[in-house]
Amino acid sequence: MKKRVLIIDDSALIREILTEVINKIPGFEVVGSAPDPHYGAEKVVKLNPDIITLDIEMPKMDGLTFLEKLMRLRPLPVLIISSLAAHNSETALKALELGAVDYIPKPTKKITEVLPEITNEIRRKLEMCAVCRISASVTSKGEVDKKYAKTAKQGEVLKKSNKVIAFQTTDKIIAIGASTGGTVAIAKLLEKCPPNLPGMVIVQHMPKGFTQSFATRLNKDTELVVKEAEDNDAIIPGQVLIAPGDQHMVVDRSGARYFVRLHSGPPIKHHRPSVELLFSSVANTAGPNAIGIILTGMGDDGADGMLEMRQNGANTIAQDESSSTVFGMPKVAIEKGGVETVLKLPDIAPYLQKYKIT
């Protein structure tokens, strides 16, 4: 059965083009469209769509306000298609925070000139929406997935403290990879982490220009220090380095000092930055002194690198299906044998407390 798509956009031309594009994608059909959120809300009730594409700048009610109300009253997979997402990373991140699955910036060129390119992106992201879990199950703190978990245990309650970074080498490295749903998952994970954990390196699939805003937002909500990585940044306890959009990030070592290198090599598995490259570099550089975490995401980026990490003695963790927006990357990593422990998202931070630096 085809997935039913509702288009909400104030541009009649965009509605027409999106309808034509989506109706040509196997497995999807446009069942209706609306020029503003008020009319869109009526169409949601009347047409019962499976997926909504949503603009942000519209009359009567902006897309973010509509999205917030929709997720509270009738959660559905929402794909943001907006010109605001092209130049305002804060707006795009806010949409993801409110529950949107992903976003596509409207092209700055004439849309007919880039139609083949945008058609492929719409297809790929609608397929994400079709398999994503919008209402992830909420479980009690400390509960783990009994099917896979081997050593997980509930952590102690954390106390607030001031952000203080001692410039010292980190004995261990925590490497994290995520894609669809990852911005929210990473935020929830880091806000529960104590400030005295080993240095962290994170790849979240995001375009250029968005990761700086992402790091800034994360830094406000955690006791850890979070920043967008720069070439040759040292990996130090209590600090989180986010790979810049459109650049690969790998871990290197000089004596006892771990640091990151950035480069613009070809995309790996269609992604730059690549979780695969990060995990593989950590496996070869840190070996048993590494902890690898693979979070929600579409596809298989990071699965081979996580297997390499585990084979080199690292402790490897995957987010479980029930708490993942898209159980793609974690599932493949589990199937390939690269995962030692599977945990629900709320249980990962307590589990990491065993690595606190005293």
Backbone torsions as a table, in degrees:
resi	resn	phi	psi	omega
1	MET	NA	136.1	-178.4
2	LYS	-72.2	146.2	174.6
3	LYS	-77.3	133.0	-175.5
4	ARG	-90.6	125.3	-174.1
5	VAL	-115.6	133.2	173.6
6	LEU	-110.3	129.9	179.9
7	ILE	-103.3	126.4	175.6
8	ILE	-120.5	109.2	-177.0
9	ASP	-159.3	137.4	-176.7
10	ASP	-78.4	-9.7	179.2
11	SER	-91.3	119.0	178.6
12	ALA	-62.7	-36.4	179.1
13	LEU	-64.4	-45.6	179.5
14	ILE	-63.2	-41.7	178.6
15	ARG	-60.7	-41.1	179.9
16	GLU	-65.9	-45.3	-179.0
17	ILE	-65.9	-45.4	179.8
18	LEU	-62.4	-39.2	178.3
19	THR	-60.9	-45.4	179.9
20	GLU	-64.0	-43.9	-178.8
21	VAL	-65.2	-50.2	-174.5
22	ILE	-67.2	-36.8	-179.9
23	ASN	-67.2	-16.6	177.0
24	LYS	-90.7	-8.4	-179.9
25	ILE	-85.9	122.4	-179.4
26	PRO	-57.0	132.9	176.4
27	GLY	91.8	1.4	-178.7
28	PHE	-134.4	147.6	174.3
29	GLU	-146.6	141.9	176.4
30	VAL	-84.6	121.4	-178.8
31	VAL	-100.0	-7.7	179.3
32	GLY	174.9	170.3	177.3
33	SER	-147.4	161.8	-178.9
34	ALA	-146.0	144.3	-177.7
35	PRO	-85.7	-7.9	179.0
36	ASP	-159.9	163.5	-176.7
37	PRO	-61.6	-33.2	179.6
38	HIS	-62.1	-48.4	177.3
39	TYR	-67.5	-35.6	178.9
40	GLY	-61.7	-39.3	179.0
41	ALA	-61.6	-39.1	177.1
42	GLU	-64.5	-39.9	-179.9
43	LYS	-67.7	-33.9	177.2
44	VAL	-59.8	-46.0	-179.9
45	VAL	-67.1	-43.2	-174.6
46	LYS	-74.1	-41.4	-171.0
47	LEU	-99.7	-17.9	179.8
48	ASN	50.4	60.3	-178.2
49	PRO	-71.5	160.4	174.8
50	ASP	-89.5	-28.9	-175.3
51	ILE	-142.7	145.9	175.4
52	ILE	-122.1	134.3	165.9
53	THR	-100.1	135.9	-168.6
54	LEU	-135.4	128.8	170.2
55	ASP	-82.8	165.4	179.7
56	ILE	-104.0	-49.1	-179.4
57	GLU	-85.9	105.4	-179.2
58	MET	-145.5	159.0	178.9
59	PRO	-73.5	161.0	175.5
60	LYS	73.2	-45.7	177.9
61	MET	-155.2	133.5	179.0
62	ASP	-76.2	160.5	-175.3
63	GLY	-63.0	-34.2	-178.9
64	LEU	-67.5	-40.3	177.3
65	THR	-63.3	-43.0	177.7
66	PHE	-62.4	-43.6	-179.1
67	LEU	-60.1	-44.5	179.9
68	GLU	-60.6	-44.2	179.4
69	LYS	-67.3	-40.5	-179.8
70	LEU	-61.1	-45.6	-177.1
71	MET	-68.3	-26.1	178.5
72	ARG	-80.2	-36.2	-172.7
73	LEU	-101.2	-35.6	-176.8
74	ARG	-153.2	78.7	-174.9
75	PRO	-59.7	129.1	177.5
76	LEU	-141.1	154.2	172.9
77	PRO	-64.8	125.7	-178.4
78	VAL	-122.3	129.1	174.5
79	LEU	-108.8	116.6	178.7
80	ILE	-78.0	126.2	172.7
81	ILE	-126.2	102.6	-169.7
82	SER	-152.6	146.0	174.7
83	SER	-69.0	-27.4	177.7
84	LEU	-62.3	-35.4	-179.4
85	ALA	-66.9	-17.2	-178.6
86	ALA	-76.9	-32.9	-174.6
87	HIS	-126.5	-0.4	-178.9
88	ASN	-126.8	90.7	-176.7
89	SER	-64.6	-31.5	179.1
90	GLU	-61.8	-40.8	179.5
91	THR	-65.3	-44.3	179.4
92	ALA	-63.2	-42.8	179.3
93	LEU	-65.7	-37.0	177.1
94	LYS	-63.7	-39.8	178.0
95	ALA	-62.3	-42.4	177.8
96	LEU	-64.9	-40.4	179.0
97	GLU	-61.8	-35.6	-179.3
98	LEU	-78.6	-12.3	175.1
99	GLY	126.8	-1.8	176.6
100	ALA	-62.5	145.2	179.9
101	VAL	-73.2	-44.8	-178.6
102	ASP	-164.2	-177.3	-178.7
103	TYR	-142.3	152.4	173.9
104	ILE	-129.3	119.3	176.2
105	PRO	-68.5	133.1	172.9
106	LYS	-64.3	137.0	-176.9
107	PRO	-64.1	144.6	177.4
108	THR	-78.6	-25.4	175.4
109	LYS	-78.7	172.5	175.4
110	LYS	-59.8	127.9	-169.8
111	ILE	-60.1	-31.7	-179.8
112	THR	-66.9	-22.7	-179.8
113	GLU	-75.8	-25.9	-176.9
114	VAL	-116.5	20.0	-175.4
115	LEU	-58.7	-44.9	179.3
116	PRO	-59.6	-41.4	-179.2
117	GLU	-66.4	-46.5	-177.6
118	ILE	-71.7	-29.2	177.0
119	THR	-61.3	-43.6	179.7
120	ASN	-64.6	-39.3	179.5
121	GLU	-68.7	-39.9	177.4
122	ILE	-63.0	-43.9	178.6
123	ARG	-58.5	-49.0	-177.0
124	ARG	-61.7	-41.0	-175.7
125	LYS	-81.3	-26.8	171.4
126	LEU	-67.3	-35.8	176.8
127	GLU	-64.6	-35.0	173.3
128	MET	-61.8	-47.5	-179.2
129	CYS	-59.5	-35.3	-175.8
130	ALA	-66.7	-25.4	-176.4
131	VAL	-112.7	-0.6	-174.6
132	CYS	-78.0	157.5	178.6
133	ARG	-107.6	108.8	-176.8
134	ILE	-80.1	-44.4	-179.7
135	SER	-101.5	78.6	178.0
136	ALA	-62.4	139.4	-177.0
137	SER	-65.7	141.5	179.5
138	VAL	-98.3	127.1	-178.2
139	THR	-122.5	161.5	-179.2
140	SER	-69.8	150.5	-178.3
141	LYS	-62.4	132.9	178.0
142	GLY	94.6	-12.6	179.2
143	GLU	-78.5	135.2	-177.3
144	VAL	-122.8	164.5	178.8
145	ASP	-74.1	108.2	-174.1
146	LYS	-67.5	-21.3	-177.9
147	LYS	-66.0	-34.5	-174.7
148	TYR	-118.8	-34.0	-168.8
149	ALA	-60.5	137.5	-177.8
150	LYS	-117.5	-37.3	-172.9
151	THR	-131.9	7.0	-174.8
152	ALA	-69.6	146.5	175.4
153	LYS	-150.6	156.9	-177.6
154	GLN	-69.2	138.6	179.4
155	GLY	-90.3	167.9	179.8
156	GLU	-76.6	164.2	178.3
157	VAL	-69.4	135.6	-176.6
158	LEU	-88.5	147.6	176.4
159	LYS	-106.6	144.7	177.4
160	LYS	-69.6	144.4	175.4
161	SER	-149.4	163.9	177.9
162	ASN	-73.1	151.8	178.3
163	LYS	-75.9	112.9	177.5
164	VAL	-132.6	123.5	179.4
165	ILE	-111.8	117.3	173.8
166	ALA	-86.3	127.7	-178.7
167	PHE	-77.6	91.0	-179.7
168	GLN	-141.8	164.7	179.0
169	THR	-75.0	154.9	177.9
170	THR	-102.7	130.6	179.7
171	ASP	-73.8	-33.5	-179.4
172	LYS	-123.0	163.0	178.0
173	ILE	-129.4	135.6	172.5
174	ILE	-106.4	118.4	-179.4
175	ALA	-111.3	130.4	-175.2
176	ILE	-127.1	137.4	176.3
177	GLY	-130.1	140.3	-178.6
178	ALA	-155.7	161.5	175.6
179	SER	-138.9	-119.1	-176.2
180	THR	-56.2	124.6	-177.5
181	GLY	85.2	-2.9	-174.1
182	GLY	-72.6	-30.5	-178.7
183	THR	-61.8	-40.8	178.2
184	VAL	-73.5	-42.3	-178.8
185	ALA	-62.2	-43.6	179.4
186	ILE	-63.6	-42.3	179.0
187	ALA	-61.1	-44.5	179.9
188	LYS	-66.0	-36.8	179.0
189	LEU	-67.6	-50.5	-174.6
190	LEU	-67.9	-32.7	-177.9
191	GLU	-67.5	-17.0	178.9
192	LYS	-100.2	-1.4	-177.2
193	CYS	-86.5	139.8	175.1
194	PRO	-72.8	161.7	-175.5
195	PRO	-77.6	-10.8	-175.1
196	ASN	-104.3	40.3	174.4
197	LEU	-91.9	162.0	174.0
198	PRO	-58.9	162.9	178.7
199	GLY	-59.9	143.6	-178.2
200	MET	-117.0	146.1	172.2
201	VAL	-128.0	133.6	-173.4
202	ILE	-131.3	133.5	167.2
203	VAL	-112.3	118.9	171.9
204	GLN	-120.3	125.4	-179.7
205	HIS	-62.5	108.8	179.3
206	MET	-149.1	152.5	178.2
207	PRO	-76.8	167.6	178.4
208	LYS	-58.1	137.7	177.0
209	GLY	93.0	-14.5	-177.0
210	PHE	-95.3	-27.1	-173.6
211	THR	-70.3	-28.1	176.8
212	GLN	-63.6	-46.2	177.6
213	SER	-64.7	-39.0	179.0
214	PHE	-60.8	-46.9	179.7
215	ALA	-63.1	-40.9	179.7
216	THR	-62.4	-43.4	178.9
217	ARG	-63.9	-43.8	179.8
218	LEU	-62.9	-39.8	-176.7
219	ASN	-61.6	-27.3	-179.4
220	LYS	-76.2	-21.2	-169.9
221	ASP	-114.9	14.7	179.4
222	THR	-141.5	157.2	176.2
223	GLU	-78.1	-12.9	175.7
224	LEU	-77.6	158.6	173.1
225	VAL	-93.1	122.1	-176.5
226	VAL	-117.1	131.7	178.3
227	LYS	-147.4	155.6	171.6
228	GLU	-71.0	132.3	-175.1
229	ALA	-67.8	145.6	170.6
230	GLU	-120.1	154.0	-177.9
231	ASP	-56.2	132.6	179.5
232	ASN	74.7	10.8	173.7
233	ASP	-59.3	133.6	175.7
234	ALA	-74.4	145.3	174.7
235	ILE	-94.5	112.6	-174.2
236	ILE	-127.6	156.0	-178.9
237	PRO	-56.6	142.3	176.0
238	GLY	79.6	2.8	-178.1
239	GLN	-120.5	144.5	179.6
240	VAL	-118.9	126.8	177.6
241	LEU	-107.4	123.1	179.0
242	ILE	-98.7	126.4	178.8
243	ALA	-61.9	131.5	178.4
244	PRO	-65.0	146.5	175.4
245	GLY	-59.4	139.1	177.6
246	ASP	71.2	15.7	173.6
247	GLN	-134.7	136.4	173.3
248	HIS	-74.8	148.6	175.9
249	MET	-127.4	126.1	176.6
250	VAL	-126.0	158.7	-179.7
251	VAL	-102.4	134.7	177.7
252	ASP	-127.9	174.2	-176.6
253	ARG	-143.3	141.1	172.9
254	SER	-132.2	104.2	-173.7
255	GLY	64.0	-124.2	179.4
256	ALA	-91.0	1.8	-173.5
257	ARG	-99.7	121.2	172.0
258	TYR	-92.0	142.8	176.5
259	PHE	-151.1	169.2	-178.5
260	VAL	-108.6	149.4	171.4
261	ARG	-119.3	140.6	178.3
262	LEU	-114.0	142.8	174.8
263	HIS	-155.3	164.1	-176.2
264	SER	-111.6	46.2	176.4
265	GLY	-65.6	175.3	-178.9
266	PRO	-60.2	148.7	175.6
267	PRO	-56.7	143.7	175.9
268	ILE	-108.7	124.2	-176.1
269	LYS	52.3	40.3	176.7
270	HIS	74.0	10.3	-175.4
271	HIS	-126.3	140.5	168.8
272	ARG	-148.0	108.1	12.0
273	PRO	-74.4	155.9	-177.0
274	SER	-112.1	129.6	173.7
275	VAL	-66.2	-37.2	-179.4
276	GLU	-54.8	-50.4	-178.8
277	LEU	-64.0	-42.3	179.6
278	LEU	-60.6	-52.0	-177.3
279	PHE	-61.8	-41.7	-179.7
280	SER	-63.0	-41.6	179.4
281	SER	-66.3	-38.4	178.5
282	VAL	-66.8	-39.6	178.3
283	ALA	-58.8	-43.6	-176.2
284	ASN	-80.5	-24.5	-176.4
285	THR	-94.2	-41.9	-174.4
286	ALA	-106.2	-22.8	177.7
287	GLY	53.6	-123.6	-178.1
288	PRO	-71.8	-6.5	178.1
289	ASN	-90.4	17.2	-177.5
290	ALA	-116.6	152.4	171.2
291	ILE	-124.2	123.8	179.9
292	GLY	-109.0	136.2	179.9
293	ILE	-130.6	123.5	176.4
294	ILE	-112.9	123.6	-174.7
295	LEU	-107.8	-177.8	-178.0
296	THR	-46.0	143.4	178.2
297	GLY	167.8	151.0	177.6
298	MET	-82.5	144.9	174.2
299	GLY	93.0	-155.1	-174.7
300	ASP	-132.5	16.2	179.6
301	ASP	-60.0	128.0	177.8
302	GLY	98.0	-13.9	-175.7
303	ALA	-65.1	-45.8	179.6
304	ASP	-69.0	-39.1	178.6
305	GLY	-64.9	-36.5	177.9
306	MET	-67.8	-38.6	175.8
307	LEU	-61.2	-42.2	177.4
308	GLU	-61.6	-40.8	177.8
309	MET	-61.4	-46.8	-178.4
310	ARG	-64.6	-40.4	179.1
311	GLN	-64.3	-25.4	178.2
312	ASN	-93.4	10.2	172.3
313	GLY	98.5	3.7	-179.3
314	ALA	-75.2	155.7	171.1
315	ASN	-86.4	123.0	-175.0
316	THR	-118.9	138.0	-173.2
317	ILE	-131.1	140.2	173.7
318	ALA	-124.2	142.8	172.6
319	GLN	-69.2	139.5	-176.6
320	ASP	-76.9	168.7	-176.0
321	GLU	-65.9	-41.0	-173.0
322	SER	-65.6	-27.4	-179.0
323	SER	-102.6	0.1	179.6
324	SER	-89.0	139.0	172.0
325	THR	-66.4	-45.9	174.2
326	VAL	-132.4	116.8	-178.3
327	PHE	-89.5	67.7	-179.5
328	GLY	-107.9	-69.0	-179.3
329	MET	-58.0	-46.3	177.9
330	PRO	-62.6	-40.2	-178.3
331	LYS	-61.5	-46.6	-179.3
332	VAL	-65.0	-40.3	178.2
333	ALA	-61.6	-40.1	177.3
334	ILE	-64.7	-47.3	-177.4
335	GLU	-62.8	-30.9	-179.8
336	LYS	-82.9	-5.0	177.9
337	GLY	87.1	13.7	-177.4
338	GLY	-88.0	-4.2	-173.5
339	VAL	-110.2	128.3	177.5
340	GLU	-88.8	-39.9	-173.5
341	THR	-135.2	135.1	176.0
342	VAL	-113.6	127.2	-176.2
343	LEU	-132.9	150.6	168.0
344	LYS	-68.3	150.8	-175.8
345	LEU	-52.5	-44.7	-178.3
346	PRO	-65.1	-15.2	-176.7
347	ASP	-94.7	-6.5	-176.0
348	ILE	-72.6	-44.8	179.7
349	ALA	-60.9	-47.4	175.9
350	PRO	-59.0	-37.2	178.8
351	TYR	-62.8	-36.2	-177.6
352	LEU	-71.9	-11.3	-177.8
353	GLN	-63.3	-21.3	177.2
354	LYS	-63.7	-17.5	-178.6
355	TYR	-99.6	8.7	179.6
356	LYS	-57.7	142.1	179.0
357	ILE	-93.1	123.1	-176.7
358	THR	-106.6	NA	NA
